[in-house]
């Protein structure tokens, strides 16, 4: 698959091709130029005086470019014939020809190919033929002084037919050399691009946390690497019986809606999952394994390649790239997509394992929180309710999945320091003495010491140890203010305070929700972060609209 960025100009800019052309011009006695597929000169060779006059004129330059571009297209076509006035040119080989330019001069031209793609060509300066009629017609068409052209026409080279034949064969040899250089450079660039793409995808997969982002990177990376716009990734459902469309790019909603689930062994993609082997469809119009080929064709898909996502011989899903034109996928392309599929399977499995570990951690943390709450019958369930509020606030504020997970764990553990506070103080129905209150105030220190000695992240430790600090600096244990307090702690503080206000305590009954909301508003900017309070109030309003009550 040719990259659109690959051009003959790019090859010349990074090689010694120009020196070869100059040396050949000198040995042949004819000025040679390299042109691209549009007929434009791409090296630094100057035009002969006669051609310079024509190309300085806008209409003349356009006429020449169109002529050379058209000549290259015809020479590079399978028929490989340029007809001049209904006759076969006097010099025509498999790749080059002697042609008559719009000014009536003859020139040699040979295309330069990369596989089946025209990159440009080598063209010689004009050879005078004495065709005054064509010269006059060009001068009239381009509004060039005919006497100026006639005067310079006789300075153009005249060479024998035998000499021209030799030069043309030499030009073809140089064209073949350039084609081989282009092929080598293209293949090298292609491999470098593939390696860079795989590395980029690999780095992205390592750095990403949520599965949806990982899947998008896989699909977009596969499409970009295989030079296509359409790609899809299907993963197995829990029962391992159906492949569900997880992420795609370039496919219409109509197509996706009809192809949501594919059973194992069904159609091409289901057979890939069943056989654990890649399958290529070179032409959807003639493939008899497709369940609904017309639906595929209507989507603009004529060819596609599907490979399994394998992890220890277990299929996780199927990755597919599609082509809008009939395409015979090469062994290299199949191996490339298979490599991406292997890398993707590892990333998906790692994400699953990480999620599993996090679930275990949260369950252990939840059990620990329940153990702490068991000391106080009045706060049973407090952590779980506070977690719901805190996680909802974090999501409302647009925090990442990883940050939300930290909030969840920190909120579950926010009272872990109370494990060092005597039950008599926690359950005391009346007011606390100063000494008792100091023991309560010290529980954030205890929390910090417990969590710091473990493998908890900084966000979890600060979220727990700072959740009694206040925005105005009048909180405890360190009297932090404003942004000195971590966002995690500011969120937990609002969630914890609201849950405490609407719950029964030994020293008071639960407040009405409306009163608790008024208290949050009154203390915003003093005790609480106003942004956090506003986010929480939006959540409560949404719940009231949906369920008819705040909580």
C-alpha positions as CSV (number, residue, x, y, z in Angstrom):
1,X,0.0,0.0,0.0
2,X,1.7,3.2,-1.2
3,X,2.0,6.1,1.2
4,X,0.7,9.3,-0.4
5,X,3.7,11.1,1.1
6,X,6.2,9.1,-0.9
7,X,7.3,11.0,-4.0
8,X,10.2,11.0,-6.5
9,X,11.2,14.5,-5.1
10,X,11.6,13.0,-1.7
11,X,14.0,10.4,-3.0
12,X,16.1,13.0,-5.0
13,X,16.3,15.3,-2.0
14,X,18.0,12.6,0.0
15,X,20.3,11.0,-2.6
16,X,22.9,11.7,-5.3
17,X,20.4,11.2,-8.2
18,X,21.0,14.7,-9.5
19,X,24.7,14.0,-10.1
20,X,23.8,10.9,-12.1
21,X,21.4,12.9,-14.3
22,X,24.0,15.7,-14.8
23,X,26.7,13.1,-15.8
24,X,24.3,11.4,-18.2
25,X,23.4,14.8,-19.8
26,X,27.1,15.5,-20.4
27,X,27.8,12.0,-21.9
28,X,24.7,12.0,-24.1
29,X,25.0,15.5,-25.4
30,X,21.3,16.2,-24.4
31,X,20.1,18.1,-21.5
32,X,18.1,15.8,-19.2
33,X,15.5,16.6,-16.6
34,X,13.6,14.7,-13.9
35,X,9.9,15.5,-13.8
36,X,7.2,14.3,-11.4
37,X,3.9,12.7,-12.5
38,X,2.4,16.2,-13.1
39,X,5.1,17.1,-15.5
40,X,6.9,19.5,-13.2
41,X,10.6,19.7,-13.0
42,X,11.9,18.3,-9.7
43,X,15.7,18.7,-10.0
44,X,17.8,21.8,-10.5
45,X,18.5,21.3,-14.2
46,X,17.9,24.4,-16.3
47,X,15.6,24.5,-19.3
48,X,17.3,24.9,-22.7
49,X,16.9,28.5,-24.1
50,X,14.2,27.5,-26.5
51,X,12.1,25.8,-23.7
52,X,12.9,28.6,-21.3
53,X,11.1,31.1,-23.5
54,X,8.0,28.8,-23.6
55,X,8.0,28.1,-19.9
56,X,8.3,31.7,-18.9
57,X,4.8,32.2,-20.4
58,X,2.0,30.9,-18.2
59,X,0.0,29.4,-21.0
60,X,3.1,27.9,-22.5
61,X,4.2,26.4,-19.2
62,X,0.7,24.9,-18.6
63,X,0.7,23.4,-22.1
64,X,4.1,21.7,-21.6
65,X,3.1,20.3,-18.1
66,X,-0.1,18.8,-19.4
67,X,1.7,17.3,-22.4
68,X,4.5,15.7,-20.3
69,X,2.0,14.4,-17.6
70,X,-0.2,12.9,-20.3
71,X,2.8,11.3,-22.1
72,X,3.9,9.7,-18.8
73,X,0.4,8.4,-18.1
74,X,0.2,6.8,-21.5
75,X,3.6,5.3,-21.3
76,X,3.0,3.8,-17.9
77,X,-0.4,2.3,-18.9
78,X,-0.6,-1.4,-19.8
79,X,-1.0,-0.7,-23.5
80,X,2.2,1.5,-23.4
81,X,1.6,3.2,-26.8
82,X,1.7,6.9,-27.6
83,X,0.2,7.6,-31.0
84,X,1.3,10.7,-32.9
85,X,-1.1,11.6,-35.7
86,X,-2.4,8.0,-35.9
87,X,1.1,6.5,-36.4
88,X,3.3,4.5,-34.1
89,X,6.3,6.6,-33.0
90,X,9.5,5.8,-34.8
91,X,11.2,5.0,-31.5
92,X,9.1,3.1,-28.9
93,X,10.3,0.6,-26.4
94,X,8.6,-1.1,-23.5
95,X,9.2,1.9,-21.2
96,X,10.3,4.9,-23.3
97,X,9.5,6.8,-26.4
98,X,10.5,9.6,-28.8
99,X,7.6,12.0,-28.8
100,X,6.7,15.3,-30.5
101,X,6.2,18.2,-28.1
102,X,3.6,21.0,-28.7
103,X,6.4,23.1,-30.2
104,X,7.0,20.5,-32.9
105,X,10.3,19.3,-31.5
106,X,11.1,15.7,-30.7
107,X,12.2,14.6,-27.2
108,X,12.9,11.4,-25.4
109,X,10.9,10.5,-22.3
110,X,10.9,7.5,-20.0
111,X,8.6,7.0,-17.0
112,X,9.8,6.1,-13.5
113,X,7.6,3.6,-11.6
114,X,7.2,2.3,-8.1
115,X,5.5,-1.0,-8.4
116,X,2.4,-0.1,-10.4
117,X,2.5,3.6,-9.4
118,X,3.8,6.4,-11.7
119,X,6.3,8.6,-9.8
120,X,7.6,10.7,-12.7
121,X,10.0,10.4,-15.5
122,X,13.2,11.4,-17.3
123,X,12.8,13.8,-20.3
124,X,15.4,15.1,-22.7
125,X,15.6,18.5,-24.3
126,X,13.8,19.0,-27.7
127,X,15.3,17.9,-31.0
128,X,14.6,20.3,-33.9
129,X,12.3,18.8,-36.6
130,X,11.7,21.9,-38.7
131,X,7.9,21.7,-38.1
132,X,7.1,25.4,-38.5
133,X,3.3,24.8,-38.4
134,X,3.3,23.4,-34.8
135,X,5.7,26.1,-33.7
136,X,3.5,28.8,-35.1
137,X,0.3,27.3,-33.5
138,X,2.0,27.2,-30.1
139,X,3.2,30.8,-30.4
140,X,-0.3,31.9,-31.4
141,X,-2.0,29.9,-28.6
142,X,0.3,31.2,-25.9
143,X,0.7,34.7,-27.4
144,X,4.5,34.4,-27.7
145,X,6.5,36.3,-30.3
146,X,6.8,33.7,-33.1
147,X,10.1,35.3,-34.4
148,X,11.6,34.8,-31.0
149,X,10.7,31.1,-31.1
150,X,11.8,30.5,-34.7
151,X,15.1,32.1,-34.0
152,X,15.9,29.8,-31.1
153,X,14.5,26.7,-32.7
154,X,17.6,26.3,-34.9
155,X,19.8,26.1,-31.8
156,X,18.1,22.8,-30.7
157,X,20.2,19.6,-31.1
158,X,19.9,17.3,-34.1
159,X,21.0,13.7,-33.6
160,X,20.8,10.5,-35.7
161,X,18.1,7.9,-35.2
162,X,20.7,5.4,-34.1
163,X,22.2,7.7,-31.5
164,X,18.7,8.5,-30.2
165,X,18.0,4.8,-29.9
166,X,21.2,4.3,-27.8
167,X,20.3,7.3,-25.6
168,X,16.8,6.0,-25.0
169,X,18.1,2.6,-23.9
170,X,20.5,4.4,-21.5
171,X,17.6,6.4,-20.2
172,X,15.6,3.3,-19.5
173,X,18.5,1.8,-17.6
174,X,18.7,4.9,-15.4
175,X,14.9,4.7,-15.0
176,X,15.1,1.1,-13.8
177,X,17.9,2.1,-11.4
178,X,15.7,4.9,-10.0
179,X,12.7,2.6,-9.8
180,X,14.8,0.1,-7.7
181,X,16.1,2.9,-5.5
182,X,12.6,4.2,-5.0
183,X,11.3,0.7,-4.1
184,X,14.1,0.2,-1.6
185,X,13.6,3.6,0.0
186,X,9.8,3.1,0.0
187,X,10.1,-0.3,1.7
188,X,12.5,1.1,4.2
189,X,10.3,4.0,5.0
190,X,7.3,1.7,5.2
191,X,9.1,-0.6,7.7
192,X,10.2,2.5,9.7
193,X,6.6,3.8,9.7
194,X,5.3,0.4,10.8
195,X,7.9,0.1,13.6
196,X,7.1,3.7,14.7
197,X,3.4,3.0,14.7
198,X,3.8,-0.2,16.7
199,X,6.0,1.7,19.2
200,X,3.5,4.5,19.4
201,X,0.6,2.2,20.0
202,X,2.7,0.2,22.6
203,X,3.6,3.4,24.6
204,X,0.0,4.6,24.5
205,X,-1.3,1.2,25.7
206,X,1.1,1.2,28.6
207,X,0.1,4.8,29.7
208,X,-3.6,4.5,29.3
209,X,-5.8,3.3,32.2
210,X,-9.4,2.9,31.0
211,X,-10.3,0.1,28.6
212,X,-12.3,2.3,26.2
213,X,-9.3,4.5,25.5
214,X,-7.1,1.4,25.0
215,X,-9.5,0.0,22.5
216,X,-9.7,3.3,20.6
217,X,-5.9,3.5,20.4
218,X,-5.8,-0.1,19.0
219,X,-8.4,0.6,16.3
220,X,-7.1,4.0,15.2
221,X,-3.5,2.7,15.3
222,X,-4.3,-0.3,13.1
223,X,-6.2,1.8,10.6
224,X,-3.3,4.3,10.3
225,X,-0.7,1.6,10.1
226,X,-2.5,-0.4,7.4
227,X,-3.4,2.9,5.5
228,X,-7.2,2.5,5.7
229,X,-10.1,4.5,7.2
230,X,-12.2,1.6,8.3
231,X,-11.4,-0.7,11.2
232,X,-13.2,-2.6,14.0
233,X,-12.5,-4.5,17.1
234,X,-14.8,-7.1,18.6
235,X,-14.4,-8.7,22.0
236,X,-16.1,-11.8,23.4
237,X,-19.1,-11.4,25.8
238,X,-18.8,-13.0,29.2
239,X,-20.2,-16.3,28.0
240,X,-17.6,-16.5,25.2
241,X,-20.3,-17.2,22.7
242,X,-20.6,-13.9,20.8
243,X,-18.2,-11.3,19.5
244,X,-19.6,-7.8,20.4
245,X,-18.6,-4.7,18.5
246,X,-16.5,-2.8,21.0
247,X,-14.9,0.0,19.0
248,X,-14.7,1.0,15.3
249,X,-13.7,3.8,13.0
250,X,-15.0,4.7,9.6
251,X,-18.0,2.4,9.7
252,X,-21.6,3.8,9.5
253,X,-24.1,3.6,12.4
254,X,-26.4,1.7,10.0
255,X,-23.8,-1.0,9.4
256,X,-22.9,-1.2,13.0
257,X,-26.5,-1.5,14.2
258,X,-27.0,-4.6,12.0
259,X,-23.7,-6.2,12.9
260,X,-23.6,-5.8,16.7
261,X,-23.2,-9.5,17.7
262,X,-21.5,-12.3,15.7
263,X,-21.6,-15.8,17.0
264,X,-18.5,-17.9,17.1
265,X,-18.1,-19.8,13.8
266,X,-20.6,-17.4,12.1
267,X,-19.5,-15.4,9.0
268,X,-15.8,-14.5,8.4
269,X,-15.1,-12.9,11.8
270,X,-16.7,-15.7,13.7
271,X,-14.6,-18.2,11.8
272,X,-11.5,-16.3,12.7
273,X,-12.4,-16.6,16.4
274,X,-13.1,-20.3,15.9
275,X,-10.0,-21.2,13.9
276,X,-7.7,-18.8,15.8
277,X,-6.2,-17.9,12.3
278,X,-6.3,-14.8,10.1
279,X,-8.7,-14.7,7.2
280,X,-8.4,-12.5,4.1
281,X,-11.4,-11.5,1.9
282,X,-9.9,-10.2,-1.3
283,X,-13.3,-9.4,-3.0
284,X,-16.6,-9.3,-1.0
285,X,-18.5,-9.5,-4.3
286,X,-17.3,-13.1,-5.0
287,X,-16.8,-14.5,-1.4
288,X,-19.4,-17.1,-0.6
289,X,-18.6,-17.2,3.2
290,X,-20.2,-13.8,3.8
291,X,-23.7,-14.0,5.3
292,X,-24.8,-10.7,3.7
293,X,-22.3,-9.6,1.1
294,X,-24.5,-6.9,-0.2
295,X,-24.6,-5.2,3.2
296,X,-20.8,-5.3,3.2
297,X,-20.6,-3.9,-0.3
298,X,-23.2,-1.1,0.5
299,X,-20.8,0.0,3.3
300,X,-18.1,0.5,0.7
301,X,-16.1,-2.5,1.7
302,X,-14.7,-4.7,-1.0
303,X,-11.8,-6.4,0.9
304,X,-10.9,-7.0,4.5
305,X,-8.4,-8.7,6.8
306,X,-9.4,-10.2,10.2
307,X,-7.0,-11.5,12.8
308,X,-7.6,-13.0,16.2
309,X,-6.5,-11.4,19.5
310,X,-4.8,-14.3,21.2
311,X,-3.6,-14.5,24.8
312,X,-2.1,-17.9,25.7
313,X,-4.0,-19.6,22.9
314,X,-7.3,-18.0,24.2
315,X,-9.2,-15.7,21.8
316,X,-10.1,-12.4,23.4
317,X,-11.6,-10.9,20.2
318,X,-11.1,-10.1,16.5
319,X,-9.4,-7.1,14.9
320,X,-10.4,-6.2,11.3
321,X,-9.2,-3.7,8.7
322,X,-11.3,-2.9,5.6
323,X,-10.4,-1.7,2.1
324,X,-12.8,0.2,-0.2
325,X,-11.1,-1.3,-3.2
326,X,-10.2,-4.9,-4.0
327,X,-7.0,-5.6,-2.2
328,X,-4.8,-8.6,-2.0
329,X,-3.3,-8.4,1.5
330,X,0.4,-9.3,1.5
331,X,2.1,-11.6,4.0
332,X,3.8,-8.6,5.5
333,X,0.5,-6.9,6.1
334,X,-1.0,-10.0,7.7
335,X,2.0,-10.3,10.0
336,X,1.8,-6.6,10.8
337,X,-1.8,-6.7,11.8
338,X,-1.2,-9.9,13.7
339,X,1.6,-8.2,15.7
340,X,-0.7,-5.4,16.6
341,X,-3.4,-7.9,17.6
342,X,-0.9,-9.7,19.9
343,X,0.2,-6.3,21.5
344,X,-3.5,-5.4,21.9
345,X,-4.4,-8.7,23.5
346,X,-1.6,-8.2,26.1
347,X,-2.8,-4.7,26.9
348,X,-6.5,-5.8,27.2
349,X,-5.6,-8.8,29.4
350,X,-3.3,-6.5,31.6
351,X,-6.2,-4.1,32.0
352,X,-8.4,-6.9,33.1
353,X,-5.9,-8.1,35.6
354,X,-5.3,-4.6,36.9
355,X,-9.1,-4.2,37.3
356,X,-9.3,-7.5,39.1
357,X,-6.5,-6.4,41.5
358,X,-8.2,-3.1,42.1
359,X,-11.5,-4.8,42.8
360,X,-9.8,-7.0,45.4
361,X,-8.2,-4.0,46.9
362,X,-11.5,-2.1,47.2
363,X,-13.2,-5.2,48.7
364,X,-10.4,-5.5,51.3
365,X,-10.7,-1.8,52.0
366,X,-14.4,-2.1,52.3
367,X,-14.0,-4.9,54.8
368,X,-11.5,-2.8,56.8
369,X,-13.9,0.2,56.8
370,X,-16.7,-2.1,58.0
371,X,-14.4,-3.3,60.8
372,X,-13.8,0.3,61.9
373,X,-17.4,1.2,61.7
374,X,-18.3,-1.8,63.9
375,X,-16.9,0.2,66.8
376,X,-19.7,2.7,66.5
377,X,-23.3,1.5,65.9
378,X,-24.2,5.1,64.8
379,X,-21.8,5.2,61.8
380,X,-22.5,1.8,60.3
381,X,-22.9,2.3,56.5
382,X,-21.5,5.8,56.8
383,X,-18.4,5.0,54.6
384,X,-20.4,3.4,51.9
385,X,-22.9,6.3,51.7
386,X,-20.0,8.8,51.8
387,X,-18.3,6.9,49.0
388,X,-21.3,7.2,46.8
389,X,-21.4,11.0,47.3
390,X,-17.6,11.4,46.8
391,X,-17.4,9.3,43.7
392,X,-20.5,11.1,42.2
393,X,-18.8,14.5,42.9
394,X,-15.5,13.3,41.3
395,X,-17.3,12.2,38.1
396,X,-19.4,15.4,38.0
397,X,-16.1,17.4,38.2
398,X,-14.7,15.4,35.2
399,X,-12.0,13.5,37.0
400,X,-10.3,10.6,35.3
401,X,-11.1,7.0,36.0
402,X,-7.9,6.6,37.9
403,X,-8.6,9.7,40.1
404,X,-12.1,8.4,40.8
405,X,-10.7,5.1,41.9
406,X,-8.4,6.9,44.3
407,X,-11.4,8.9,45.7
408,X,-13.3,5.7,46.2
409,X,-10.5,4.0,48.2
410,X,-9.7,7.2,50.2
411,X,-13.3,7.7,51.1
412,X,-13.6,4.1,52.3
413,X,-10.6,4.7,54.5
414,X,-11.3,8.3,55.5
415,X,-12.0,7.3,59.2
416,X,-9.3,4.6,59.5
417,X,-7.5,6.8,62.1
418,X,-10.5,6.3,64.5
419,X,-9.2,2.8,65.1
420,X,-7.0,4.5,67.7
421,X,-9.9,6.4,69.4
422,X,-11.5,4.6,72.4
423,X,-15.1,3.5,71.8
424,X,-16.2,5.4,75.0
425,X,-15.4,8.6,73.2
426,X,-16.9,7.6,69.9
427,X,-20.2,6.5,71.5
428,X,-20.4,9.3,74.1
429,X,-23.9,10.8,73.9
430,X,-23.0,14.1,75.4
431,X,-20.4,16.8,74.8
432,X,-16.7,15.9,74.7
433,X,-14.1,17.2,77.1
434,X,-11.1,19.1,75.6
435,X,-8.9,16.0,76.1
436,X,-11.4,13.8,74.4
437,X,-11.8,16.2,71.5
438,X,-8.0,16.3,71.0
439,X,-8.0,12.5,70.7
440,X,-10.7,12.9,68.0
441,X,-8.7,15.7,66.3
442,X,-5.6,13.4,66.2
443,X,-7.2,10.7,64.2
444,X,-6.1,12.2,60.8
445,X,-2.4,11.8,62.1
446,X,-3.2,8.2,62.9
447,X,-4.6,7.8,59.4
448,X,-1.5,9.3,57.8
449,X,0.8,7.0,59.8
450,X,-1.2,3.9,58.9
451,X,-1.5,4.6,55.2
452,X,2.0,6.0,54.7
453,X,3.5,2.8,55.9
454,X,1.6,0.9,53.1
455,X,1.7,1.0,49.3
456,X,-1.1,3.6,49.0
457,X,-0.8,6.5,46.5
458,X,-0.1,10.1,47.6
459,X,-3.7,11.0,46.5
460,X,-5.2,8.4,48.8
461,X,-3.0,9.4,51.8
462,X,-3.6,13.1,51.4
463,X,-7.3,12.6,50.7
464,X,-7.7,10.7,54.0
465,X,-5.3,12.7,56.2
466,X,-6.5,16.2,55.0
467,X,-10.3,15.7,54.9
468,X,-10.9,17.7,58.1
469,X,-8.9,20.8,56.8
470,X,-10.9,23.8,55.9
471,X,-10.7,26.2,52.9
472,X,-10.3,29.2,55.3
473,X,-7.4,27.5,57.1
474,X,-9.3,26.9,60.4
475,X,-9.4,23.1,60.1
476,X,-7.2,20.4,61.5
477,X,-4.7,18.8,61.9
478,X,-2.4,21.2,60.0
479,X,-4.5,24.3,59.4
480,X,-4.1,24.0,55.6
481,X,-6.1,26.4,53.4
482,X,-7.2,26.7,49.8
483,X,-5.3,24.7,47.2
484,X,-2.9,23.5,50.0
485,X,-5.6,20.9,50.6
486,X,-5.7,18.2,48.0
487,X,-8.8,18.0,45.7
488,X,-9.5,14.5,47.0
489,X,-9.6,15.8,50.6
490,X,-11.9,18.7,49.6
491,X,-14.3,16.3,47.9
492,X,-14.3,13.8,50.8
493,X,-14.9,16.7,53.3
494,X,-18.1,17.8,51.5
495,X,-19.3,14.2,51.1
496,X,-18.5,13.3,54.7
497,X,-20.0,16.4,56.2
498,X,-23.2,16.1,54.3
499,X,-23.6,12.4,55.2
500,X,-23.0,13.2,58.8
501,X,-25.6,16.0,58.8
502,X,-28.3,13.8,57.4
503,X,-27.5,10.9,59.7
504,X,-28.4,10.3,63.4
505,X,-25.6,10.8,65.9
506,X,-25.5,10.0,69.7
507,X,-25.6,13.8,70.4
508,X,-28.3,14.8,67.9
509,X,-30.9,13.7,65.4
510,X,-30.4,13.7,61.6
511,X,-31.0,17.1,59.9
512,X,-33.5,17.5,57.0
513,X,-31.8,17.3,53.6
514,X,-32.9,20.8,52.7
515,X,-31.3,22.2,55.9
516,X,-28.1,20.2,55.2
517,X,-28.1,21.7,51.7
518,X,-28.5,25.2,53.1
519,X,-25.6,24.5,55.5
520,X,-23.3,23.5,52.6
521,X,-24.2,26.7,50.8
522,X,-23.6,28.8,53.9
523,X,-20.2,27.2,54.5
524,X,-19.0,27.3,50.9
525,X,-15.8,29.4,50.7
526,X,-15.3,29.0,54.4
527,X,-15.3,25.3,55.4
528,X,-15.9,23.9,51.9
529,X,-14.5,24.4,48.4
530,X,-17.3,26.2,46.5
531,X,-16.6,24.3,43.3
532,X,-17.0,21.0,45.1
533,X,-20.2,22.2,46.8
534,X,-21.7,23.3,43.4
535,X,-20.9,20.0,41.8
536,X,-22.6,18.1,44.7
537,X,-25.6,20.4,44.5
538,X,-26.0,19.6,40.8
539,X,-26.0,15.9,41.6
540,X,-28.7,16.3,44.2
541,X,-30.8,18.4,41.9
542,X,-30.5,15.7,39.1
543,X,-31.6,13.0,41.6
544,X,-34.6,15.0,42.7
545,X,-35.7,15.5,39.1
546,X,-35.3,11.8,38.4
547,X,-36.5,10.2,41.6
548,X,-38.5,13.0,43.2
549,X,-36.2,13.3,46.2
550,X,-32.5,14.3,46.9
551,X,-31.4,11.0,48.5
